[in-house]
């Protein structure tokens, strides 16, 4: 995950900010061409009422060199982008920006 995708400061030539929906709730989605997993903040999952499951600890190295961990995921979340549905697995990662 790149530093700019992590801190939400601005898109770069490797990130794209788009609007999507989960259960008819609008959400901002950072698409980062260098990411290998999909991440979500715990506050977003709480607000949407999503049910998560524990997972083995995943260490995530972010662009500034810091390592963050996540131990919970949300499987098969239905994400709508421009009337297209994508089912994605989301790992909870406490990020801010």
Secondary structure, DSSP 8 states (H G I E B T S, - for coil): --HHHHH-S---TTEEEEEEEETTEEEEEEEETT-SS-EE-HHHHHHHT---EEEEEEEEE-TTS-EEEEEEEEEEEEEEETTEEEEEEEEE-----
